[in-house]
Structure formats: structure tokens, C-alpha cells
Amino acid sequence: MLTLFSRKKSVKEKLWFCLIILVMAVLVVMISKRICVANETSQWENINYKNMMESVQLENINYLDIMSKLNRDKVAFNDRTLVSILQKYYVQPPSMLPYNLTYPEIQNPSPGQTQFIDEYLKQKRNGFYIDCGAFDGEHLSNSLFLERYRNWTGIIIEPNPTTYGLLRQKHRKAYSLNACLSTNKYPSLETFTTGKKAVLGKVVDDRYKKKNSAEKLIHVQCFPLYTILLAMGQMDIDYFSLDVEGAERGVLDSLPWDKLNIKMFSIEHNKWDGGKPDLKRYMETKGYDFVKEIVGVNTAPDFIFEKRKL
């Protein structure tokens, strides 16, 4: 009887032992699988991160290649690819940081244009501006006051990359673009001279390059203004400050006037072919009345025009 009981106990112990071994084996397999899965996941994440980075780099290269082709093909200013490339890679959003102005105590650094516009529009709030030839976004700015004190927004355009870098540091609450305005209805890569004074930088032709070979010349991407406004979805403009050192007429010629509602202009007149009378006649043909001349300003002698009321 004792022998039988001992045998049963021995069998029972063996079963328990086998069960324990089996459980341990299962646990080892499960832990091993988890380790493998974790390793595979980590490898997969690393591979995908690498692929993602390569994709970003390729994308950056591709958009420049595409832009080069668009320039070469002289695509129309409303070309969908052109508008998309401009919107995604060139136009920078407004800064969310506090202003970083050199002279924050100066409320209105404009040499007279903005003072008149603000008074003429009866201190209008929440307007939209285009500020082309914006320099560093503060010195002689025709848009800063409207932005700070009248809650306007808009787009600031400056072609000089160095000056544009300074502009970005001001943390303006407007969209910005490091490019020049095209004088044609298609994009192009143009030669730009930074000028003896940065504020006098401009696009130049081959004749200028030969005569002034010692000057610093760079290549700048130019877009038609209409393309820029399409990218922003903005056809109503309260005020357009145009100062492009002699290219004003070309920029204006490129506009589809019937598609835009620009209420007021300030246009530099001292480099306009034909002088002041011709500029007035030109704007009259576009439906604008001369309102005022900004006098006593060497750096920005402008005419101000208002859209004729029907």
C-alpha cells in the first residue's frame, strides 16, 4: 500500500515538474518574440525615418528642379504647379513671436506714405497691404504702422537675401517672401545687384552687368504679383506700396487689372520712364486718380493713387 502511494506521488511530482518546464518554455518563447518584435519595430522605425529624411531631401531638390523648369518654360502666372510651389516653399507665414524692432518707440517709420494713407482711409482697421521693396521690415517701412496699430496684415516682399534675413528677425505679423516681382506674366530667375546701399538693390540686365562688373551680383527668383496673390487667395488689397527701383512699370504691366481690386497705391516716380506726367497718365488709364505727392523724401519720392469710384 505504501509502495502504491509512493508511486502515485512520484507520478504527480513528475507531472508538476513537466508542467513547470512547459510554462517556463512558453514564457521564454513569448519573451523572445517580444524582443524580436521590438528589434524589428526599432529597425522599421529607423528605416522609415531614414526614408522620410531622404524623401524630404529629394522633395527639396525636386522643387528647385521643378522651379527651374517652370522658369525655362515661362509658364503662365496662373499655372497651378507654379502657384503650389510658391505657396509651399517660398511664402513664409507671419511670426508668432513678439516684435523684435530696433526702434520700437518709433510708431510710424514711413517717410510720409503711411501717415497719409492712414488719415485718408480714416484709420481703417483690419486692412490688407502689399509692401514690395520692404527692405528690413522696419527702416522706412510703409506697412509696419498699419500692422502694429491698425491690425492690418499682408505680404512683405524683399528680394535681397541678406536684407530679408534681417526682416525675418523683426518678427513681423505678416506673410513674407524673399523674391522679386516679375515684370512679365511668368516666373524667371534674374540677376540682382545688392547696390552700394542695400536699400537701392534692384534687378539688372546684361548691359548693366557689363558696365558694373565689380558690383556684387546674385540670382533671385522672381514671381508675377498675381501668382503671389493666387497663392494667398487674396484679390482685395487696401494698399500697395511699390518701390522696385525702376521696375515699377513692368510690374504694373504684368497685372491682370480686371481680376484685382487694389484700392490705393504709393508708387516711386523718380525712375519712371517719362517722369511724373507719364506715371499719372498711365494710372489714369488703369482707373486710378492721383491723390498726393510725397515730397521732401530722397529715398522714396512717391505718388499716391486711389481707385476711381464708379
TIVONU-672481 format. One record per residue: x, y, z of N, C-alpha, C in turn; residue number from 0. Coordinates in steps of 0.05 Angstrom, whole numbers, plus 5000, padded with zeros to 4 digits. Example, Ala and Ser with C-alpha at 12.3 -4.5 7.8 and 13.67 -1.06 7.14 Angstrom:
% TIVONU-672481
ZATI|5264|4886|5156|5246|4910|5156|5264|4934|5156|0 $
ZATI|5257|4955|5142|5273|4979|5143|5258|5001|5157|1 $
END
This chain:
% TIVONU-672481
ZATI|5017|4976|5000|5000|5000|5000|5017|5025|5000|0 $
ZATI|5038|5025|5016|5057|5048|5017|5071|5052|4991|1 $
ZATI|5077|5029|4979|5092|5030|4953|5075|5043|4932|2 $
ZATI|5049|5035|4931|5030|5046|4912|5027|5077|4915|3 $
ZATI|5025|5085|4941|5022|5113|4947|5047|5128|4938|4 $
ZATI|5070|5116|4942|5096|5129|4934|5097|5132|4904|5 $
ZATI|5087|5111|4890|5088|5113|4860|5070|5135|4850|6 $
ZATI|5045|5137|4862|5026|5158|4854|5038|5186|4859|7 $
ZATI|5052|5188|4882|5064|5214|4889|5086|5220|4869|8 $
ZATI|5102|5200|4861|5124|5204|4842|5113|5213|4815|9 $
ZATI|5091|5201|4806|5079|5208|4780|5069|5237|4781|10 $
ZATI|5056|5243|4804|5045|5270|4808|5067|5291|4807|11 $
ZATI|5089|5286|4820|5112|5305|4821|5123|5308|4793|12 $
ZATI|5124|5286|4778|5135|5288|4751|5117|5305|4733|13 $
ZATI|5090|5301|4737|5072|5317|4721|5075|5347|4727|14 $
ZATI|5076|5354|4753|5081|5381|4761|5107|5392|4750|15 $
ZATI|5127|5376|4751|5153|5384|4741|5152|5390|4711|16 $
ZATI|5138|5372|4696|5135|5376|4667|5119|5401|4661|17 $
ZATI|5098|5405|4678|5081|5429|4674|5097|5455|4678|18 $
ZATI|5114|5454|4699|5130|5477|4705|5150|5483|4682|19 $
ZATI|5162|5462|4672|5181|5464|4650|5166|5475|4625|20 $
ZATI|5142|5465|4620|5126|5474|4597|5120|5504|4599|21 $
ZATI|5111|5512|4624|5105|5541|4628|5129|5558|4624|22 $
ZATI|5152|5549|4634|5176|5564|4631|5184|5566|4602|23 $
ZATI|5180|5545|4587|5187|5545|4558|5170|5565|4543|24 $
ZATI|5143|5565|4550|5125|5583|4537|5133|5612|4543|25 $
ZATI|5140|5618|4569|5148|5645|4576|5173|5653|4561|26 $
ZATI|5192|5634|4559|5217|5641|4544|5211|5648|4515|27 $
ZATI|5193|5632|4503|5186|5637|4475|5172|5664|4472|28 $
ZATI|5154|5670|4491|5139|5696|4489|5158|5720|4492|29 $
ZATI|5176|5717|4512|5195|5739|4516|5213|5743|4492|30 $
ZATI|5221|5720|4481|5239|5721|4457|5225|5734|4434|31 $
ZATI|5199|5728|4430|5184|5740|4408|5181|5770|4412|32 $
ZATI|5176|5778|4437|5174|5806|4443|5200|5821|4437|33 $
ZATI|5222|5809|4444|5248|5822|4439|5252|5825|4409|34 $
ZATI|5244|5803|4394|5248|5804|4365|5230|5826|4352|35 $
ZATI|5205|5826|4362|5186|5846|4352|5196|5874|4358|36 $
ZATI|5206|5878|4382|5217|5905|4390|5240|5913|4372|37 $
ZATI|5258|5893|4367|5281|5898|4350|5272|5904|4321|38 $
ZATI|5252|5889|4312|5242|5893|4285|5228|5920|4283|39 $
ZATI|5213|5927|4304|5199|5953|4304|5220|5976|4303|40 $
ZATI|5240|5973|4320|5261|5994|4321|5275|5996|4294|41 $
ZATI|5281|5973|4281|5293|5974|4255|5275|5987|4234|42 $
ZATI|5249|5979|4236|5229|5990|4217|5227|6020|4221|43 $
ZATI|5227|6030|4246|5225|6058|4251|5250|6073|4241|44 $
ZATI|5273|6060|4245|5298|6072|4235|5298|6074|4204|45 $
ZATI|5289|6052|4192|5288|6052|4162|5268|6073|4152|46 $
ZATI|5245|6075|4165|5225|6094|4157|5234|6123|4161|47 $
ZATI|5248|6127|4184|5259|6154|4189|5279|6162|4168|48 $
ZATI|5296|6142|4161|5316|6147|4140|5302|6153|4113|49 $
ZATI|5282|6136|4107|5267|6141|4082|5254|6168|4082|50 $
ZATI|5243|6175|4105|5229|6200|4107|5248|6224|4103|51 $
ZATI|5272|6222|4115|5292|6243|4112|5301|6245|4083|52 $
ZATI|5305|6221|4070|5313|6221|4042|5291|6233|4025|53 $
ZATI|5266|6227|4032|5243|6237|4017|5242|6268|4019|54 $
ZATI|5247|6278|4043|5247|6307|4047|5269|6320|4030|55 $
ZATI|5293|6307|4031|5315|6318|4015|5309|6318|3985|56 $
ZATI|5298|6296|3976|5291|6293|3948|5270|6314|3941|57 $
ZATI|5251|6317|3960|5230|6337|3954|5241|6365|3951|58 $
ZATI|5260|6372|3969|5272|6398|3967|5287|6402|3941|59 $
ZATI|5301|6381|3933|5316|6382|3907|5296|6384|3884|60 $
ZATI|5275|6368|3886|5255|6367|3864|5241|6394|3860|61 $
ZATI|5235|6408|3882|5220|6433|3878|5238|6454|3865|62 $
ZATI|5264|6453|3870|5282|6471|3856|5284|6464|3827|63 $
ZATI|5285|6438|3822|5286|6429|3794|5260|6437|3779|64 $
ZATI|5238|6433|3793|5212|6440|3781|5211|6470|3775|65 $
ZATI|5220|6485|3795|5220|6515|3792|5237|6523|3768|66 $
ZATI|5260|6510|3765|5278|6516|3743|5264|6510|3716|67 $
ZATI|5249|6488|3715|5234|6482|3691|5211|6502|3686|68 $
ZATI|5198|6510|3707|5176|6530|3704|5187|6556|3693|69 $
ZATI|5211|6564|3703|5224|6588|3693|5231|6585|3663|70 $
ZATI|5242|6562|3657|5251|6557|3629|5228|6556|3610|71 $
ZATI|5205|6545|3619|5181|6542|3602|5164|6568|3602|72 $
ZATI|5171|6587|3619|5156|6612|3621|5126|6607|3624|73 $
ZATI|5120|6590|3644|5092|6583|3648|5075|6608|3656|74 $
ZATI|5050|6606|3650|5032|6629|3656|5030|6634|3686|75 $
ZATI|5024|6659|3692|5024|6667|3721|5002|6653|3737|76 $
ZATI|4983|6640|3725|4962|6625|3740|4966|6595|3738|77 $
ZATI|4990|6586|3729|4996|6558|3728|4993|6545|3755|78 $
ZATI|4979|6523|3757|4973|6510|3783|4999|6501|3797|79 $
ZATI|5017|6489|3783|5042|6480|3795|5058|6503|3806|80 $
ZATI|5059|6524|3790|5074|6548|3799|5062|6559|3825|81 $
ZATI|5035|6562|3826|5022|6572|3849|5027|6554|3873|82 $
ZATI|5026|6528|3870|5031|6509|3892|5059|6510|3902|83 $
ZATI|5079|6511|3884|5107|6513|3892|5112|6538|3908|84 $
ZATI|5101|6560|3898|5104|6586|3912|5092|6585|3940|85 $
ZATI|5068|6574|3941|5053|6573|3966|5068|6555|3987|86 $
ZATI|5079|6533|3978|5090|6513|3996|5119|6519|4004|87 $
ZATI|5135|6530|3986|5163|6532|3991|5174|6561|3993|88 $
ZATI|5159|6580|3985|5170|6608|3984|5157|6627|4004|89 $
ZATI|5130|6627|4005|5116|6645|4023|5119|6636|4052|90 $
ZATI|5129|6654|4069|5133|6648|4097|5110|6660|4114|91 $
ZATI|5100|6645|4134|5077|6654|4149|5085|6676|4169|92 $
ZATI|5065|6691|4180|5071|6711|4200|5084|6699|4224|93 $
ZATI|5101|6715|4237|5114|6706|4262|5094|6706|4285|94 $
ZATI|5097|6687|4303|5081|6686|4327|5096|6697|4351|95 $
ZATI|5121|6706|4347|5138|6716|4368|5133|6746|4372|96 $
ZATI|5141|6757|4395|5138|6786|4399|5156|6801|4380|97 $
ZATI|5148|6825|4373|5164|6842|4355|5193|6844|4366|98 $
ZATI|5211|6845|4347|5240|6849|4354|5250|6873|4339|99 $
ZATI|5239|6896|4345|5246|6921|4329|5270|6935|4341|100 $
ZATI|5285|6948|4324|5308|6963|4333|5300|6988|4347|101 $
ZATI|5279|7001|4337|5269|7026|4349|5239|7023|4354|102 $
ZATI|5230|7007|4373|5202|7003|4378|5187|7028|4386|103 $
ZATI|5201|7048|4396|5188|7073|4404|5179|7090|4381|104 $
ZATI|5190|7085|4357|5181|7099|4333|5155|7086|4322|105 $
ZATI|5133|7099|4326|5108|7086|4318|5105|7083|4288|106 $
ZATI|5113|7104|4273|5109|7103|4244|5135|7111|4229|107 $
ZATI|5151|7092|4221|5177|7098|4207|5174|7105|4178|108 $
ZATI|5150|7105|4167|5145|7112|4140|5152|7142|4135|109 $
ZATI|5164|7148|4112|5172|7176|4107|5148|7194|4098|110 $
ZATI|5124|7184|4102|5101|7201|4095|5078|7186|4083|111 $
ZATI|5083|7164|4069|5062|7150|4055|5041|7139|4074|112 $
ZATI|5050|7125|4094|5030|7112|4112|5015|7133|4128|113 $
ZATI|5028|7154|4136|5014|7175|4151|4990|7185|4135|114 $
ZATI|4995|7190|4109|4973|7199|4092|4952|7178|4087|115 $
ZATI|4960|7153|4081|4942|7131|4076|4924|7127|4101|116 $
ZATI|4936|7127|4124|4920|7123|4149|4899|7144|4153|117 $
ZATI|4907|7169|4148|4888|7191|4151|4867|7191|4129|118 $
ZATI|4875|7185|4105|4857|7185|4082|4835|7163|4085|119 $
ZATI|4844|7140|4096|4825|7118|4100|4811|7119|4127|120 $
ZATI|4814|7142|4141|4800|7146|4167|4807|7124|4187|121 $
ZATI|4833|7119|4190|4844|7100|4209|4831|7072|4206|122 $
ZATI|4828|7064|4181|4816|7038|4175|4830|7015|4190|123 $
ZATI|4815|6996|4200|4827|6973|4214|4823|6948|4198|124 $
ZATI|4841|6928|4203|4839|6901|4192|4841|6901|4161|125 $
ZATI|4858|6919|4150|4862|6920|4121|4883|6900|4112|126 $
ZATI|4888|6900|4086|4908|6882|4074|4927|6899|4057|127 $
ZATI|4953|6895|4060|4972|6910|4045|4991|6892|4030|128 $
ZATI|5004|6903|4009|5027|6891|3996|5050|6912|3999|129 $
ZATI|5072|6903|4010|5095|6921|4014|5118|6909|3999|130 $
ZATI|5123|6920|3975|5145|6909|3958|5168|6928|3957|131 $
ZATI|5192|6917|3963|5215|6933|3967|5216|6941|3997|132 $
ZATI|5210|6921|4013|5205|6926|4042|5230|6929|4058|133 $
ZATI|5253|6925|4046|5279|6928|4060|5279|6909|4085|134 $
ZATI|5286|6920|4108|5288|6903|4132|5263|6901|4148|135 $
ZATI|5241|6911|4137|5215|6909|4151|5211|6930|4173|136 $
ZATI|5230|6948|4176|5227|6969|4197|5236|6996|4186|137 $
ZATI|5260|6998|4176|5270|7024|4167|5254|7034|4143|138 $
ZATI|5242|7057|4145|5225|7070|4125|5201|7052|4116|139 $
ZATI|5193|7035|4134|5171|7016|4127|5145|7031|4123|140 $
ZATI|5131|7024|4101|5105|7035|4095|5082|7017|4105|141 $
ZATI|5089|6996|4119|5068|6977|4128|5068|6972|4158|142 $
ZATI|5091|6977|4171|5094|6970|4199|5073|6983|4217|143 $
ZATI|5068|7009|4213|5049|7023|4230|5021|7011|4227|144 $
ZATI|5013|7006|4202|4986|6994|4197|4983|6967|4210|145 $
ZATI|5005|6952|4211|5005|6926|4223|5004|6928|4254|146 $
ZATI|5020|6945|4265|5022|6947|4294|4997|6961|4307|147 $
ZATI|4988|6982|4294|4968|6999|4307|4940|6998|4294|148 $
ZATI|4938|6986|4270|4912|6984|4258|4903|6955|4252|149 $
ZATI|4920|6937|4261|4914|6908|4259|4912|6899|4229|150 $
ZATI|4927|6911|4212|4928|6902|4184|4946|6877|4182|151 $
ZATI|4942|6862|4161|4962|6842|4153|4967|6845|4124|152 $
ZATI|4984|6827|4113|4991|6830|4085|5015|6813|4078|153 $
ZATI|5029|6820|4057|5053|6806|4049|5076|6826|4044|154 $
ZATI|5099|6820|4056|5122|6837|4054|5142|6823|4035|155 $
ZATI|5150|6837|4014|5167|6825|3993|5194|6839|3992|156 $
ZATI|5215|6823|3995|5243|6834|3994|5261|6815|3980|157 $
ZATI|5274|6823|3957|5290|6805|3941|5318|6799|3952|158 $
ZATI|5330|6818|3966|5357|6814|3976|5357|6794|3999|159 $
ZATI|5370|6771|3996|5370|6750|4017|5381|6760|4044|160 $
ZATI|5402|6776|4043|5414|6786|4068|5394|6804|4083|161 $
ZATI|5383|6823|4068|5364|6841|4080|5339|6827|4089|162 $
ZATI|5331|6807|4073|5307|6791|4081|5312|6776|4107|163 $
ZATI|5336|6767|4111|5343|6755|4137|5339|6773|4160|164 $
ZATI|5346|6799|4156|5342|6819|4177|5312|6824|4181|165 $
ZATI|5297|6824|4159|5268|6827|4160|5255|6806|4177|166 $
ZATI|5263|6781|4173|5251|6758|4187|5257|6761|4217|167 $
ZATI|5279|6773|4224|5286|6776|4253|5268|6796|4267|168 $
ZATI|5254|6813|4252|5236|6833|4264|5210|6820|4274|169 $
ZATI|5204|6795|4266|5180|6781|4274|5155|6795|4266|170 $
ZATI|5154|6803|4241|5130|6817|4230|5106|6798|4230|171 $
ZATI|5082|6810|4234|5057|6795|4235|5044|6794|4208|172 $
ZATI|5060|6788|4188|5050|6787|4160|5065|6765|4146|173 $
ZATI|5054|6757|4123|5068|6738|4106|5092|6752|4094|174 $
ZATI|5112|6737|4087|5136|6749|4075|5147|6731|4053|175 $
ZATI|5162|6743|4035|5172|6729|4012|5199|6740|4003|176 $
ZATI|5219|6722|4002|5245|6730|3992|5246|6725|3962|177 $
ZATI|5237|6745|3947|5236|6743|3918|5233|6771|3907|178 $
ZATI|5235|6773|3880|5229|6798|3867|5203|6795|3851|179 $
ZATI|5190|6817|3845|5166|6817|3829|5174|6816|3799|180 $
ZATI|5162|6798|3785|5168|6795|3757|5156|6818|3741|181 $
ZATI|5170|6826|3720|5159|6847|3702|5144|6834|3678|182 $
ZATI|5141|6807|3680|5127|6792|3659|5105|6775|3672|183 $
ZATI|5089|6762|3655|5068|6746|3666|5077|6717|3669|184 $
ZATI|5102|6713|3675|5113|6687|3680|5137|6690|3700|185 $
ZATI|5145|6668|3713|5167|6670|3732|5194|6670|3718|186 $
ZATI|5214|6679|3731|5241|6679|3720|5262|6682|3741|187 $
ZATI|5286|6672|3735|5309|6676|3753|5325|6699|3742|188 $
ZATI|5328|6720|3758|5340|6745|3749|5365|6752|3764|189 $
ZATI|5382|6768|3752|5406|6778|3765|5399|6803|3781|190 $
ZATI|5408|6803|3806|5402|6824|3825|5427|6836|3836|191 $
ZATI|5429|6863|3835|5452|6876|3848|5444|6886|3876|192 $
ZATI|5460|6881|3895|5454|6889|3923|5457|6919|3926|193 $
ZATI|5471|6932|3907|5473|6961|3907|5494|6971|3927|194 $
ZATI|5503|6996|3923|5522|7008|3942|5509|7012|3969|195 $
ZATI|5483|7017|3969|5467|7017|3993|5446|6995|3990|196 $
ZATI|5442|6979|4011|5424|6956|4009|5396|6964|4001|197 $
ZATI|5388|6988|4009|5361|6997|4003|5357|7003|3973|198 $
ZATI|5379|7005|3958|5378|7011|3930|5382|6986|3912|199 $
ZATI|5381|6963|3923|5384|6938|3908|5363|6936|3886|200 $
ZATI|5370|6923|3863|5350|6921|3841|5358|6899|3822|201 $
ZATI|5339|6891|3806|5344|6872|3784|5357|6887|3761|202 $
ZATI|5377|6874|3749|5393|6887|3728|5394|6870|3703|203 $
ZATI|5400|6883|3680|5402|6868|3655|5431|6864|3647|204 $
ZATI|5436|6852|3624|5463|6846|3615|5480|6871|3611|205 $
ZATI|5468|6892|3601|5483|6917|3597|5493|6928|3623|206 $
ZATI|5476|6927|3643|5484|6937|3669|5507|6920|3680|207 $
ZATI|5505|6894|3677|5526|6876|3687|5553|6882|3675|208 $
ZATI|5554|6888|3649|5579|6894|3636|5591|6920|3646|209 $
ZATI|5574|6940|3650|5584|6966|3659|5593|6966|3688|210 $
ZATI|5581|6949|3704|5586|6949|3733|5595|6921|3742|211 $
ZATI|5615|6911|3729|5624|6883|3734|5635|6880|3762|212 $
ZATI|5643|6902|3775|5655|6899|3802|5634|6897|3823|213 $
ZATI|5608|6903|3817|5587|6901|3837|5580|6873|3844|214 $
ZATI|5570|6869|3868|5562|6843|3877|5535|6836|3864|215 $
ZATI|5535|6814|3849|5511|6805|3835|5502|6778|3845|216 $
ZATI|5477|6774|3848|5466|6748|3857|5442|6741|3839|217 $
ZATI|5434|6716|3840|5410|6708|3826|5386|6707|3845|218 $
ZATI|5364|6718|3836|5340|6719|3853|5316|6709|3837|219 $
ZATI|5299|6693|3850|5275|6683|3837|5254|6706|3837|220 $
ZATI|5242|6709|3813|5221|6729|3810|5194|6716|3804|221 $
ZATI|5173|6726|3816|5146|6716|3812|5127|6739|3803|222 $
ZATI|5108|6734|3785|5088|6754|3780|5072|6759|3805|223 $
ZATI|5064|6784|3810|5049|6790|3834|5023|6775|3834|224 $
ZATI|5010|6771|3811|4985|6757|3810|4988|6728|3820|225 $
ZATI|5011|6715|3814|5016|6688|3824|5018|6688|3855|226 $
ZATI|5031|6708|3866|5034|6711|3895|5006|6714|3908|227 $
ZATI|4989|6730|3896|4963|6735|3907|4945|6710|3904|228 $
ZATI|4948|6695|3883|4934|6670|3879|4942|6650|3901|229 $
ZATI|4968|6649|3907|4978|6631|3928|4967|6638|3955|230 $
ZATI|4960|6664|3959|4950|6673|3985|4919|6674|3985|231 $
ZATI|4907|6671|3961|4878|6672|3959|4868|6700|3966|232 $
ZATI|4883|6721|3957|4876|6748|3964|4875|6766|3939|233 $
ZATI|4852|6775|3932|4849|6792|3908|4841|6821|3916|234 $
ZATI|4833|6825|3941|4826|6851|3951|4848|6863|3967|235 $
ZATI|4860|6885|3958|4883|6897|3971|4876|6926|3977|236 $
ZATI|4879|6934|4002|4873|6961|4010|4895|6981|4003|237 $
ZATI|4920|6971|4004|4942|6989|3998|4966|6973|3988|238 $
ZATI|4977|6983|3965|5000|6970|3953|5023|6991|3951|239 $
ZATI|5044|6986|3967|5068|7002|3966|5088|6990|3947|240 $
ZATI|5093|7004|3925|5110|6993|3903|5136|7010|3900|241 $
ZATI|5158|6998|3908|5184|7011|3906|5205|6990|3897|242 $
ZATI|5209|6989|3871|5226|6968|3860|5248|6980|3842|243 $
ZATI|5256|7004|3848|5280|7017|3836|5280|7016|3805|244 $
ZATI|5258|7025|3793|5257|7027|3764|5241|7006|3749|245 $
ZATI|5233|6985|3764|5218|6963|3750|5188|6967|3755|246 $
ZATI|5180|6990|3765|5152|6994|3772|5133|6989|3748|247 $
ZATI|5140|7001|3725|5121|6998|3702|5119|6969|3694|248 $
ZATI|5140|6955|3693|5139|6927|3685|5122|6910|3704|249 $
ZATI|5124|6916|3730|5107|6902|3749|5078|6908|3745|250 $
ZATI|5072|6933|3740|5044|6942|3736|5033|6930|3710|251 $
ZATI|5050|6929|3689|5042|6918|3663|5034|6889|3666|252 $
ZATI|5046|6875|3685|5042|6846|3688|5015|6839|3702|253 $
ZATI|5002|6860|3713|4978|6855|3729|4953|6850|3712|254 $
ZATI|4936|6831|3719|4910|6829|3706|4891|6847|3721|255 $
ZATI|4889|6872|3713|4875|6892|3728|4846|6885|3733|256 $
ZATI|4834|6871|3714|4805|6864|3717|4800|6843|3738|257 $
ZATI|4822|6829|3748|4818|6808|3768|4826|6817|3796|258 $
ZATI|4836|6841|3798|4846|6851|3824|4830|6876|3833|259 $
ZATI|4828|6879|3859|4815|6903|3870|4835|6917|3889|260 $
ZATI|4853|6933|3877|4873|6947|3893|4863|6976|3897|261 $
ZATI|4858|6983|3922|4844|7009|3927|4863|7033|3926|262 $
ZATI|4887|7029|3937|4906|7052|3938|4934|7042|3932|263 $
ZATI|4949|7060|3918|4977|7055|3911|4995|7077|3922|264 $
ZATI|5019|7070|3930|5041|7090|3930|5063|7079|3912|265 $
ZATI|5071|7095|3892|5089|7086|3872|5113|7106|3870|266 $
ZATI|5137|7095|3871|5160|7112|3869|5162|7123|3840|267 $
ZATI|5165|7149|3837|5163|7161|3810|5190|7170|3798|268 $
ZATI|5211|7171|3814|5236|7184|3804|5251|7167|3784|269 $
ZATI|5243|7141|3780|5256|7125|3760|5237|7116|3738|270 $
ZATI|5214|7128|3737|5193|7121|3718|5200|7135|3691|271 $
ZATI|5202|7118|3670|5208|7129|3643|5185|7148|3635|272 $
ZATI|5192|7173|3628|5171|7192|3621|5164|7211|3644|273 $
ZATI|5175|7204|3668|5172|7222|3690|5144|7223|3702|274 $
ZATI|5139|7242|3719|5114|7245|3734|5089|7246|3716|275 $
ZATI|5090|7262|3695|5065|7264|3678|5057|7237|3666|276 $
ZATI|5078|7222|3657|5071|7196|3645|5060|7176|3665|277 $
ZATI|5071|7177|3689|5061|7159|3710|5032|7165|3716|278 $
ZATI|5025|7191|3718|4997|7199|3722|4979|7189|3700|279 $
ZATI|4988|7193|3675|4972|7185|3652|4968|7154|3652|280 $
ZATI|4989|7140|3658|4988|7111|3659|4967|7101|3679|281 $
ZATI|4968|7112|3704|4950|7103|3724|4921|7112|3718|282 $
ZATI|4917|7134|3704|4891|7143|3696|4878|7122|3677|283 $
ZATI|4895|7111|3659|4884|7091|3641|4876|7065|3655|284 $
ZATI|4887|7061|3679|4881|7037|3695|4858|7042|3714|285 $
ZATI|4847|7067|3714|4824|7073|3731|4831|7084|3758|286 $
ZATI|4854|7099|3759|4863|7110|3785|4867|7140|3782|287 $
ZATI|4860|7154|3804|4863|7183|3805|4887|7190|3823|288 $
ZATI|4902|7210|3814|4925|7220|3831|4913|7234|3855|289 $
ZATI|4925|7228|3879|4915|7240|3904|4935|7258|3916|290 $
ZATI|4961|7249|3917|4981|7265|3932|5009|7257|3923|291 $
ZATI|5027|7276|3925|5056|7270|3921|5069|7273|3948|292 $
ZATI|5085|7252|3955|5101|7253|3979|5127|7269|3973|293 $
ZATI|5130|7292|3984|5152|7309|3978|5172|7310|4001|294 $
ZATI|5196|7320|3995|5217|7323|4015|5229|7296|4024|295 $
ZATI|5226|7276|4007|5237|7249|4014|5255|7240|3991|296 $
ZATI|5281|7237|3997|5300|7229|3977|5299|7200|3970|297 $
ZATI|5294|7183|3991|5296|7154|3987|5270|7142|3976|298 $
ZATI|5248|7156|3979|5222|7145|3969|5203|7166|3960|299 $
ZATI|5209|7180|3938|5191|7201|3928|5168|7187|3913|300 $
ZATI|5145|7188|3925|5122|7172|3915|5099|7189|3906|301 $
ZATI|5083|7178|3888|5056|7188|3882|5037|7169|3895|302 $
ZATI|5015|7180|3906|4994|7163|3917|4969|7165|3899|303 $
ZATI|4958|7141|3892|4935|7140|3875|4912|7125|3889|304 $
ZATI|4888|7132|3882|4865|7119|3892|4848|7108|3869|305 $
ZATI|4837|7084|3873|4819|7073|3852|4795|7090|3848|306 $
ZATI|4789|7096|3823|4767|7114|3817|4740|7101|3824|307 $
ZATI|4724|7116|3838|4698|7106|3847|4678|7108|3824|308 $
ZATI|4664|7086|3819|4645|7085|3797|4618|7098|3804|309 $
END
